[in-house]
Amino acid sequence: MGTSIYFWIGFHIFILIMLALDLGVFHKNSHKVPVKEAIIWSCIWITLALLFDLFIFLDKNFGHIRALEFLTGYVIEYSLSVDNIFVFILIFSYFTVNRQYQHKILFWGILGALIMRGIFIFTGVALINRFYWIVIIFGGFLVYTGINMLFKRDAEADPEKNTVVKFFRKFLPVSKNLHDDKFFIIQNGKLFATPLFLVLLIIESSDLIFAADSIPAVLAISKNTFIIYTSNIFAILGLRSLYFAIAGIIGYFRFLKTGIAFVLIFVGMKMLASFFHFEIAILISLAVIASILLLSILASVFIKGRKG
């Protein structure tokens, strides 16, 4: 039995209200987001996600299995969001974007991501329901991505070489300098995009790449569209505050990316095993994923890197 339309409507009304409060009330004016404020907002989004999970647990239409699926999917998506933060730091540094304007860019970037993720999720679920063998492709891709992440060193990407940016420049000129938090300006009667809008385009296009990993990962946990969608959305909504909370200290967690790679490999193996009717219990999956992430954080704290 499918999820009631009222759940979908109610969830989107709640999300729209929270986004309106975020941009229209709490962050109406561009400002540098302090770590304390970012931590508070991170706690708010995590609390809201857990309360929503409690609602799923108590609702007779879902129950404890769906609640565990939501929690596991949320943990996976939230941990994979750390990779996004590495890219955000690179992009903002490259374009020397003032911290007080970063919140606005991330807000609109994440709003676009919500729409794109929705399309990806509904397409992915439809494909699996129609062609179940496609789980082999998704699972294999996740295992490959995880292994590649383990052995491939981070390369210094050049945002100016982004395909979307190069395509955009053919149709609209871009001003040389930033103009406060404006995305477009008019100079000499001519419309120009600002570098800030290019930053937004790069963030949107990079999310498409990240979605290629994260959507198959959560599809390995649940086949319920509502659970997949809501866990993904909650993780994305918390990404902005997570960025400001840990952007300055993420370099200290040098084994976190390794942990994320092992999570992708495990989830990919789980998806491949499901094709051969070998199901790993959701509670075991959650325990394995949480343990991998915890161990990677502890290793980052207690194992010192080589000096020099």
N, C-alpha and C positions, 0 to 999 in steps of 0.2 A: 504494500500500500504506500502510495506516494505521500510526501509531506504536504500538509494542508496549505493552501494559498495564503491563509491568514498568518501562518508562521513567516512566510516569505515577506509579506507586506509589513508585518510588525517589526521584523528584523531590519528592513531597509529604512523604515521610519525612524527607528532608534539610531541607526548609523548616520542618517541625514541630520538629526537633531544634534548628535555629538560633534559632527563636523562643523555645523553652523555655530555651535557654542565655541568650538576651538578657534576658528578663524574670525568669527564675528564678534566674540566677546573677550575670550582670554588672550588671544594673540591678534587683536585688531590692528595694532601698530607694529611695524617691523622693529625687532629688538634682539640683542644678543641673549640667547637662552642660557642662563646659568645652569651649572650642573645640578644644583639642588632642585630647581624647577623641573629639569628634565627627569630626574629620579622620581619626583612626585608624580609626574604624568605617566611615567613608565609603570609605576605601582598602580595608578588608576586604571590603565588599560589592561594590565594583568589581572587586577581584581575583577573588572567587568567581564573579562573572558572566563574567569573561574566561576563567577556568579551565573553566567550564561550556561556553563557546563553543568552547574548544579541544577538549573532549570531543566536541561536535557535529561539529567539523571532522574529527576522527580516526575517528569512527564511520562504518562503511560504509553504515549505514542513512540517514545524513544527507548528509555530505560538505561541500565548501567552499561551495556555493551556499547551503545552509541555514545554515551558519555565518555567512556574510555577511548573510543575512536577519536572523538573531538579533542580530548586532552593530548593524545599522542600526536595527532595531526598538528595541533597548535605548537607543541614543543618542537617538532621537526621544522615547521615553517619559521618559527621564531629563531631557532638556531641557524638555519640557512640564511636568515636575514643579516647575520654578521658579515657574510660575504658582500652583501650590498653596501655595508658600512665602509668596507675597505675601498670600494669603488667611489662612494660619495666623497671620502676624504681626498682621494686622488683628483677627482673632478674639481672640487672646490679649491684645492690648492693650485691646480693648473691655471684656473681662471681668476685666482686671487679674489674669491667672493667673500665679502665681509660677513662675519658670523651673524650680524643682525638681519641679513637678507636670506640666510640659508633656510630659515624656518618656512618662509613663504614658498621658496622653490620646492622644498620637500613636501609641503602641503599639496600643491598642485600636482607634483610628480606622483605622489601616492594616490591622489584622487584618480589620476589617469590609470595608475596601476590596478586600482580596484575594478575598473571597467575591463581592462585587458585580461586580468586574472579570471574574471567571471566568464569571459568568452572561452578562455583556455580550459577552464574546469568543465563547463557544459559540453564542450567538444570532446574532451578526454573521456568523460563518463559515457557519452553517446558512442564513441568508438569502441570502448571496452565492452559495452553491452551488446553491440552489434557484431564486433569482431574480437572475441575474447583472446585469440592468439596474439593480439597486439601487446599483451602484457609482457611477452617475451622481449619485444623491442624496447618497451619502457624499462623493464627490469635490467636488460643488458646495457642500456644507455646509462642508467644510474650507476651500475657497477663500473663501467668504463670511466665515467666522470669522476667517481670517487678515487679510483686507482690513478687516474691522470692528475688529480689534485694532490695526491700523496707524493708523486715523483717530479711534478713540474714546478719549477721555480717561478715566482711571480715576476712577470715582465712589466716594464714601465710602459703602460699604454699611452698613446698620444690621442687625447680627445678630439683634436682637430682632424684626425683621420677617420672619425666616426662616419659611417656611410650615410646616416640620416642627416648629419650636419652638412656634409658635402653636397647632398641632394638639395637641402633647403637653401643653401647659398646660391643656387642657380636661379631661384625664383624671387628672393628678397635680399636686398643688401643688409649688411650687419654693421652697426656702428663700432668704432674702434674702442670706445670706452664705456664703462658702466654708467648708468644714469639712475642712481639711487636703486629702488626696487622695481623699476619699470621694465616691462618685457618689450614694449614697442615705444618708439618716439617718432616725431615728425620733424624733419630738418629740411629747410628750404622747400617746403611743400611736398616733400617726399617721405614715404613711410620707411622706417628702418627698424629692424629687430635689434635688440641689444644683446651683448654677450650673455646676459642673464637668461635670455630665452634659449640660447644655444645650450646652456647648462641644463635647462629643463628638458630639452629634446634629448640630450645625451642620457640623462637619468631615466627618461621614459623608455628609450631604446635599450638601455642596459637591463631594465626590468624584464623586457621580453626575453633576454638571454637567461636571466635567473629563473624565469618561469619555466623554462625548458627542463630545469632540474627539479624545482620545488613541486610543480603540479604532478608529475609522475610519482614523486616520493610520497605525496599524501594519498594518491590513488592506490598505492600499495597497502594503505592502512584501512581505507573504507571505500565502499562503492556507493554510499549514500550521498547524493549530490548536495543536500542541505548541510550535512556534517562537513564535507570537504570544503564547501564554499564558505561557511561561517568561520571555521577554524583558520582558513587562509586570510579572510578579511580581518579578523581580530589581530592576527600576527602582523599584517601590513600596517594596520592603524597604529600599532605600538612601535613600528619601526622608526618613526621620526624622533620620538622622545628617546628611544634607545640609542639613536645616533648621537644626540647631544649628551647623553649620560655617559657613554663610554668612548667617544671619539678620541678623547685625550689620553686614554689609558689602554686602548685596545692593543697597542704594541707590546704590552707586558704579557699578554696571553698568547705567547708564540706557538703553543701547541693546540690552540683552539681550532685552527684551520685543519690540522691533522685529525682532530676528533670529528669535525664535520665530514671529512672525507670518509672516515670509517662508518659514520651514520649513513651516508649515501650508499656505500657498499652493502651494509646490512639490509637497508630497505630494498635495494635492488635484488639481493638474494632472496629476500622474503617474497617479492613479487614473482620472481622466477619459480620459487618453490610452490607458490599458489597455483601456478599453471599445471603442475604435476600433482595437484590435490593434496599437497603437504602444507597445511595451514599452521602458522605460528600464532599462538594465542596473543590477543591484543595486549594483555597485561604483561606478558613476557617481552613483547616488543617495546612497550613503554619503559620497562625496567632496563632493558639493554641499551636503549637510546639515551636514557637519563644517566646511566652509568658511564657510557662512553664520554658524554659531555662533561660530567663531573670529574672524571679521571684526567681529561685533557686540561681542564682548568687547574686542578691540583698540581699536575705536572708542570704547568706554566709557572705556578707560584713557587714550588719547591726545588725544581731543577734549574739551576742557574746556567745561563749561556756562557760560552767562551768569551773571554775578554780579548779585545784586539782583533 
